[in-house]
Amino acid sequence: MRQVVPAGADGHAHAMSFRVADAEAAPAVLPASPPDEASESAGLAAPAAERPTCETIGRHALWRGDCLEVLPALPAESVDVIVTSPPYNIGLAYRRYDDRREEAEYLDWMVAVAGALRRVLRPDGSFFLNISGSNSRPWLPFELIVRLRPLFALQNHITWIKSIATGVDSVGHYKPLGGARFLNHNHEHIFHLTLNGDVQLDRLAVGVPFKDKSNIARRKHARDLRCRGNTWFIPYATVRTRAQKYHHPGTFPIDLPRWCIRLHGRPGAAVLDPFAGAGTTLVAAELEGASGTGIELDPDYVAAARERLRESLAAPGTAG
């Protein structure tokens, strides 16, 4: 392992800018500093004994710490693509995070995180925010996205479909609900946020072939691909144990971050996930030829991310 020291703001356009020094095996540790007002008011500052640490794995950086402490150490305007799925505040059983905050507190916290992310996002960058509500808190995703209007433009609203029924057939997985009040929750939101709403995308990088091949010549398409649109069917793989989900309650399928990275369309992109969890976005970055930076508070999930990323490096082309 090599020590990683945050560099200045003049990093390369498509890589997180770090000066890497061959030092002792211990991960780099951020110096102690007073928490900012947003972190302090939300009670988010890490204990002094648990300052953020960083390690490099291949071309990727894996941080253990609170994203509100780590993000200020990253260079401004250094990230091409942010793909993340923060805690939804719906009571999931995380190891080191309380997912049942008061709504106002949760929204204030997420706005503080979004402000820190805006600073590191390049002017032509994309921020893909995956979030969902619940039957008890159905307005939460929309309350959040309205709160983010002063910081970002909502360029695209993608619906991630986890399970779908057509006719008498159904495909995909969802968590079934009991009772007779609510329908099963089969989709989530992916809000595509940019600074000004004018980022050019590679829509055909996640395109689908035409059903009617005559459309290719008739509509003067250069190849047999059309835009997938803003409904993405990405089912979960079948799992039978929590270990297959790395003991994390809120993982997403690896194709979700892969499609986001492809859609943004920048070769060798610098990718960031401030809620890295078990490292799915980092593995996706590796598979897409990008450089990833992941930030995660829980050391057990950091260990899972480390193992998955190393496995991906050892077996190129696998899905981790």
FENJO-V867559 format. One record per run of one state. SS is the DSSP state (helix for helix, strand for strand, loop for the rest). FROM is the first residue (numbers start at 1). TO is the last residue. If there is no record, write none. Layout:
SS_FROM_TO, SS_FROM_TO
This chain:
loop_1_2, strand_3_6, loop_7_17, strand_18_21, loop_22_27, strand_28_29, loop_30_36, helix_37_41, loop_42_47, helix_48_50, loop_51_52, strand_53_57, loop_58_59, strand_60_64, loop_65_66, helix_67_73, loop_74_78, strand_79_84, loop_85_102, helix_103_120, strand_121_131, loop_132_139, helix_140_147, loop_148_152, strand_153_161, loop_162_162, strand_163_166, loop_167_168, strand_169_172, loop_173_186, strand_187_194, loop_195_202, helix_203_206, loop_207_207, strand_208_208, loop_209_213, helix_214_218, loop_219_225, strand_226_226, loop_227_230, strand_231_233, loop_234_241, helix_242_245, loop_246_253, helix_254_264, loop_265_269, strand_270_273, loop_274_279, helix_280_287, loop_288_290, strand_291_296, loop_297_298, helix_299_314, loop_315_320
